[in-house]
């Protein structure tokens, strides 16, 4: 059986156990100065029939995986043993089988539509795809996708979004990044604060859940304060279901990297970005969004909670970090970056703390200077 179907390069961390279905290829905008994912890649829409054929193929593979489960004595359930069996026979079961088996093992109840801006697809085609997913996989409870604010604001009505919701689209992930118009233009986001608000309000009215993303450090040393304050103003007007934090990481391929080399954009320190995050949370008012720091690049992964009731607790977590002695602060930052720590409480483990200190000594020995330098 043919088992190849297209999959794009990325998905949100919260979609780690979702089946990825590629509806579009790459990004139609592809100009953001802080992004490298689709650079040098051409955008294209996939034909609806082609996507539906792949969904049918996924269904056929899922049926075969369940049949294999019966043959192995697991009564159609996709257990760890079934997945391991498939992985043990790569000549018989290719990547498609492995993807579907793992998806079913984790429940097979969530789907993510790729790539960067699937919401731009014509409503009739997207509805067709959504209905096909629900028909072939009736157990699916959640279908999500990325969507650009500018696309939603300019090309989708509330009625359009309601139609998608009724067809099965349950959540949109929107990269707000910032609510500060100057900064949005500086990083070539292709959207304004007004676009963010209009799009967000439309999505909320439609019944679709909304995740808005904010990038810590995107304002640099010059504009961090305006970045946090103006972004909070936008989020306060949207009241998204989720506010998700991401931390700026620059690579040479990114246009913003060149601005750093030229001295125009000044990167913040880890501590300065945490001060920025505190200001953002402090300014979030009148909303009941769930705040998450669900990415490995975020320094304080334990920052999570429902607004407004968890606001003071989250601010206290930040204040705890900021009040750490210099040596402990350095230990935590390196331990987190080395994936030794998940939270500040992990520093209480003497073995882990010692492990990080040894790493600090090793780095200082190799570089003949302090880690901070």
C-alpha positions as CSV (number, residue, x, y, z in Angstrom):
1,X,0.0,0.0,0.0
2,X,1.2,3.5,-0.9
3,X,1.9,5.3,2.4
4,X,3.4,8.7,1.4
5,X,1.5,11.9,2.1
6,X,2.8,15.4,2.4
7,X,3.6,17.1,5.7
8,X,5.0,20.6,6.3
9,X,7.9,21.6,8.5
10,X,6.2,23.0,11.6
11,X,3.2,22.9,13.9
12,X,2.6,24.5,17.3
13,X,3.9,22.6,20.3
14,X,0.4,22.1,21.5
15,X,-0.3,20.1,18.4
16,X,2.5,17.6,19.1
17,X,0.1,14.6,19.0
18,X,-2.1,15.9,16.1
19,X,-2.2,14.5,12.6
20,X,-0.7,17.0,10.3
21,X,-2.6,17.5,7.0
22,X,-0.9,19.8,4.5
23,X,-3.5,22.0,2.8
24,X,-1.1,24.8,1.6
25,X,2.6,24.8,1.1
26,X,4.8,27.3,2.9
27,X,3.8,31.0,3.6
28,X,2.1,33.4,1.2
29,X,3.6,36.4,3.1
30,X,7.1,35.1,3.9
31,X,8.5,38.6,4.7
32,X,8.7,38.6,8.6
33,X,12.2,39.7,9.6
34,X,12.2,37.3,12.6
35,X,11.2,34.1,10.8
36,X,13.3,31.6,8.8
37,X,10.9,28.7,8.4
38,X,9.8,29.3,4.8
39,X,12.6,31.4,3.5
40,X,13.6,30.5,-0.1
41,X,10.4,28.4,-0.4
42,X,7.6,29.2,-2.8
43,X,4.0,29.4,-1.6
44,X,1.4,27.3,-3.3
45,X,-2.2,26.2,-2.7
46,X,-2.8,22.4,-2.9
47,X,-5.7,21.2,-4.9
48,X,-8.7,20.3,-2.7
49,X,-9.1,16.9,-4.4
50,X,-5.4,16.1,-3.8
51,X,-5.8,16.9,-0.1
52,X,-8.9,14.8,0.1
53,X,-7.2,11.9,-1.6
54,X,-4.5,12.0,1.0
55,X,-7.1,12.1,3.8
56,X,-8.5,8.9,2.2
57,X,-5.0,7.4,2.1
58,X,-4.6,8.2,5.8
59,X,-7.9,6.5,6.5
60,X,-6.8,3.4,4.6
61,X,-3.6,3.3,6.5
62,X,-5.4,3.7,9.8
63,X,-7.7,0.8,8.9
64,X,-4.6,-1.3,8.1
65,X,-3.0,-0.4,11.4
66,X,-6.1,-1.4,13.3
67,X,-6.3,-4.7,11.4
68,X,-2.7,-5.3,12.3
69,X,-3.6,-4.7,15.9
70,X,-6.2,-7.5,15.7
71,X,-3.7,-9.9,14.1
72,X,-1.3,-9.2,16.9
73,X,-3.9,-9.9,19.5
74,X,-4.7,-6.3,20.7
75,X,-8.3,-6.2,19.6
76,X,-7.9,-3.3,17.3
77,X,-6.4,-1.0,19.9
78,X,-3.2,0.8,18.8
79,X,-0.9,0.0,21.7
80,X,2.7,0.6,22.4
81,X,3.4,-2.9,21.2
82,X,1.6,-2.3,17.9
83,X,3.6,0.9,17.3
84,X,6.9,-0.8,18.2
85,X,6.1,-3.7,15.8
86,X,5.5,-1.2,12.9
87,X,8.8,0.6,13.7
88,X,10.6,-2.7,13.8
89,X,9.7,-3.5,10.1
90,X,10.7,-0.3,8.1
91,X,10.7,-2.3,4.8
92,X,7.1,-3.3,5.3
93,X,5.8,-0.2,7.0
94,X,7.0,3.2,5.8
95,X,6.9,6.7,7.3
96,X,3.1,7.1,6.7
97,X,2.3,4.0,8.7
98,X,4.6,5.2,11.5
99,X,2.9,8.6,11.6
100,X,-0.6,7.2,11.6
101,X,0.2,4.6,14.2
102,X,1.7,7.1,16.6
103,X,-1.3,9.4,16.0
104,X,-3.7,6.6,16.8
105,X,-1.7,5.6,19.8
106,X,-2.2,9.1,21.3
107,X,-5.9,8.9,20.7
108,X,-6.3,10.0,17.1
109,X,-8.6,12.9,18.1
110,X,-6.8,16.0,16.9
111,X,-5.8,17.3,13.5
112,X,-3.7,20.3,12.5
113,X,-4.0,21.8,9.0
114,X,-0.7,23.0,7.6
115,X,1.1,25.3,6.5
116,X,1.4,28.9,7.6
117,X,-1.9,30.4,6.6
118,X,-4.5,27.8,5.7
119,X,-7.3,30.1,6.6
120,X,-6.7,31.9,3.3
121,X,-8.2,28.9,1.4
122,X,-11.6,29.6,-0.1
123,X,-14.3,28.8,2.3
124,X,-16.1,26.2,0.1
125,X,-12.8,24.3,-0.3
126,X,-11.9,24.4,3.3
127,X,-15.3,23.3,4.4
128,X,-15.0,20.4,1.9
129,X,-11.7,19.4,3.5
130,X,-13.0,19.7,7.1
131,X,-16.1,17.6,6.3
132,X,-13.9,15.0,4.7
133,X,-11.8,14.8,7.8
134,X,-14.9,14.4,10.0
135,X,-16.3,11.8,7.6
136,X,-13.2,9.6,7.4
137,X,-12.2,10.1,11.1
138,X,-15.5,10.6,13.1
139,X,-13.5,10.2,16.4
140,X,-11.7,13.5,15.7
141,X,-12.7,16.2,18.3
142,X,-10.3,19.0,17.4
143,X,-9.2,20.5,14.1
144,X,-6.9,23.5,14.2
145,X,-4.8,25.7,11.9
146,X,-2.5,28.8,11.6
147,X,-4.1,32.0,10.4
148,X,-2.7,35.5,9.7
149,X,-4.6,38.4,11.2
150,X,-4.5,40.4,8.0
151,X,-6.1,37.5,6.1
152,X,-8.9,37.1,8.6
153,X,-9.5,40.8,8.9
154,X,-9.6,41.5,5.2
155,X,-10.9,38.3,3.7
156,X,-13.1,36.4,6.2
157,X,-16.4,37.5,7.6
158,X,-17.8,36.3,10.9
159,X,-20.3,34.2,8.9
160,X,-17.4,32.7,6.9
161,X,-15.7,31.7,10.2
162,X,-18.9,30.4,11.7
163,X,-19.3,28.2,8.6
164,X,-15.8,26.8,9.2
165,X,-16.6,26.3,12.8
166,X,-19.7,24.3,12.0
167,X,-17.7,22.2,9.5
168,X,-15.3,21.2,12.3
169,X,-12.6,23.9,12.7
170,X,-12.2,24.4,16.4
171,X,-9.1,26.5,17.0
172,X,-7.0,29.1,15.1
173,X,-3.4,29.9,16.1
174,X,-2.6,33.5,15.2
175,X,0.9,35.0,15.3
176,X,0.2,38.4,16.7
177,X,3.9,38.8,17.7
178,X,3.3,42.4,18.8
179,X,0.6,45.0,19.1
180,X,2.9,47.9,18.6
181,X,2.4,49.3,15.1
182,X,5.9,50.8,14.7
183,X,7.4,47.4,15.6
184,X,5.1,45.4,13.3
185,X,6.2,47.6,10.4
186,X,9.9,47.4,11.5
187,X,9.8,43.5,11.4
188,X,7.7,43.4,8.2
189,X,4.8,41.5,9.8
190,X,2.3,42.7,7.2
191,X,-0.4,43.4,9.8
192,X,-1.4,46.2,12.1
193,X,-2.8,46.4,15.6
194,X,-6.1,47.1,14.1
195,X,-5.9,44.0,12.0
196,X,-5.0,41.9,15.1
197,X,-8.1,43.3,16.9
198,X,-10.5,43.0,14.1
199,X,-9.4,39.4,13.3
200,X,-9.4,38.3,16.9
201,X,-12.8,39.7,17.6
202,X,-14.2,37.9,14.5
203,X,-12.7,34.6,15.5
204,X,-14.1,34.9,19.0
205,X,-17.6,35.8,17.7
206,X,-17.5,32.7,15.4
207,X,-17.1,30.2,18.2
208,X,-13.6,29.1,17.1
209,X,-11.1,29.1,19.9
210,X,-8.2,31.6,19.5
211,X,-4.6,31.3,20.4
212,X,-2.6,34.6,20.1
213,X,1.2,34.5,20.1
214,X,3.5,37.1,21.6
215,X,7.3,37.2,21.0
216,X,9.4,38.2,24.0
217,X,12.4,40.2,22.9
218,X,11.0,41.4,19.6
219,X,11.2,45.0,20.7
220,X,14.9,44.7,21.7
221,X,16.4,47.2,24.1
222,X,14.9,50.2,22.3
223,X,11.2,49.3,22.1
224,X,10.6,46.6,24.7
225,X,8.4,48.8,26.8
226,X,6.1,49.9,24.0
227,X,6.1,46.4,22.6
228,X,4.7,45.0,25.9
229,X,2.3,47.8,26.7
230,X,0.8,48.1,23.2
231,X,0.5,44.3,22.9
232,X,-1.4,44.1,26.2
233,X,-3.8,46.8,24.9
234,X,-4.5,44.7,21.8
235,X,-4.9,41.4,23.8
236,X,-7.2,43.2,26.2
237,X,-9.5,44.1,23.3
238,X,-9.5,40.6,21.9
239,X,-9.7,38.5,25.0
240,X,-8.3,35.4,23.3
241,X,-8.8,31.9,24.7
242,X,-5.0,31.5,24.9
243,X,-2.0,33.8,25.1
244,X,1.1,31.9,24.1
245,X,4.6,33.3,24.7
246,X,7.5,32.7,22.4
247,X,11.1,34.0,22.9
248,X,13.0,35.6,20.0
249,X,15.8,33.5,18.6
250,X,17.8,34.9,15.7
251,X,19.5,33.0,12.9
252,X,21.8,34.4,10.2
253,X,19.1,33.7,7.5
254,X,16.7,36.1,9.2
255,X,16.5,39.7,8.0
256,X,16.4,40.9,11.6
257,X,19.8,39.3,12.2
258,X,21.3,41.8,9.7
259,X,19.8,44.7,11.7
260,X,21.6,43.3,14.8
261,X,24.9,43.2,12.9
262,X,24.4,46.8,11.7
263,X,23.7,47.9,15.3
264,X,20.2,49.1,14.6
265,X,18.5,46.3,16.6
266,X,19.8,45.8,20.1
267,X,19.1,42.3,21.6
268,X,17.9,42.1,25.2
269,X,19.5,39.9,27.9
270,X,17.5,37.0,29.4
271,X,16.8,39.0,32.5
272,X,15.6,42.0,30.5
273,X,13.1,39.8,28.6
274,X,11.7,38.5,31.8
275,X,11.2,42.2,33.0
276,X,9.4,42.7,29.7
277,X,7.2,39.7,30.3
278,X,6.3,41.0,33.8
279,X,5.2,44.3,32.2
280,X,3.1,42.4,29.7
281,X,1.3,40.4,32.3
282,X,0.9,43.4,34.6
283,X,-0.9,45.3,31.8
284,X,-3.3,42.4,30.9
285,X,-6.7,43.5,32.3
286,X,-10.4,42.7,31.9
287,X,-9.8,39.3,30.2
288,X,-10.1,35.7,31.1
289,X,-7.4,34.3,28.7
290,X,-5.3,31.3,29.7
291,X,-1.6,32.4,29.7
292,X,1.0,29.8,28.6
293,X,4.7,29.7,28.2
294,X,4.7,26.4,26.3
295,X,8.0,26.5,24.4
296,X,11.4,25.2,25.3
297,X,13.0,28.6,24.4
298,X,11.0,30.3,27.1
299,X,13.1,30.8,30.3
300,X,10.3,30.5,32.8
301,X,8.3,27.5,31.6
302,X,6.2,27.4,34.8
303,X,4.5,30.7,33.8
304,X,1.0,29.4,33.2
305,X,-2.4,30.3,34.5
306,X,-5.8,31.7,34.0
307,X,-6.4,35.5,34.0
308,X,-7.2,37.3,36.2
309,X,-7.1,34.8,39.1
310,X,-3.6,33.6,38.5
311,X,-2.1,36.9,37.6
312,X,-0.5,37.7,41.0
313,X,0.9,34.1,41.2
314,X,2.6,34.5,37.8
315,X,4.0,37.9,38.7
316,X,5.4,36.3,41.9
317,X,7.1,33.6,39.8
318,X,8.8,36.3,37.8
319,X,9.8,38.3,41.0
320,X,11.2,35.1,42.4
321,X,13.5,34.8,39.4
322,X,14.5,38.5,39.5
323,X,15.3,38.3,43.2
324,X,17.7,35.3,42.8
325,X,21.3,36.0,43.7
326,X,23.5,36.5,40.7
327,X,25.1,33.0,40.9
328,X,21.8,31.2,41.2
329,X,20.3,33.3,38.4
330,X,23.2,32.3,36.1
331,X,22.9,28.6,37.3
332,X,19.2,28.6,36.4
333,X,19.5,30.3,33.1
334,X,22.2,27.9,31.9
335,X,20.4,24.9,33.4
336,X,17.2,25.8,31.6
337,X,19.1,26.4,28.3
338,X,20.9,23.0,28.7
339,X,17.4,21.4,29.3
340,X,18.6,20.2,32.7
341,X,15.9,22.3,34.5
342,X,12.2,22.6,33.6
343,X,11.4,25.0,36.4
344,X,13.2,27.0,39.1
345,X,12.2,24.3,41.7
346,X,14.6,21.9,39.9
347,X,17.4,23.9,41.4
348,X,16.5,22.4,44.8
349,X,17.9,19.1,43.5
350,X,21.5,19.1,44.7
351,X,22.7,16.7,41.9
352,X,21.1,18.9,39.2
353,X,22.4,22.1,40.7
354,X,25.9,20.6,40.9
355,X,25.7,19.3,37.3
356,X,24.9,22.9,36.1
357,X,27.8,24.4,38.2
358,X,30.2,21.9,36.6
359,X,28.9,22.9,33.2
360,X,29.6,26.6,34.1
361,X,33.1,25.8,35.2
362,X,33.7,23.8,32.0
363,X,32.5,26.7,29.8
364,X,34.6,29.3,31.7
365,X,37.6,27.0,31.5
366,X,37.2,26.6,27.7
367,X,36.5,30.3,27.1
368,X,38.9,31.8,29.7
369,X,36.2,34.1,31.0
370,X,32.8,34.1,32.7
371,X,29.8,32.5,31.2
372,X,28.1,35.9,31.2
373,X,30.8,37.3,28.8
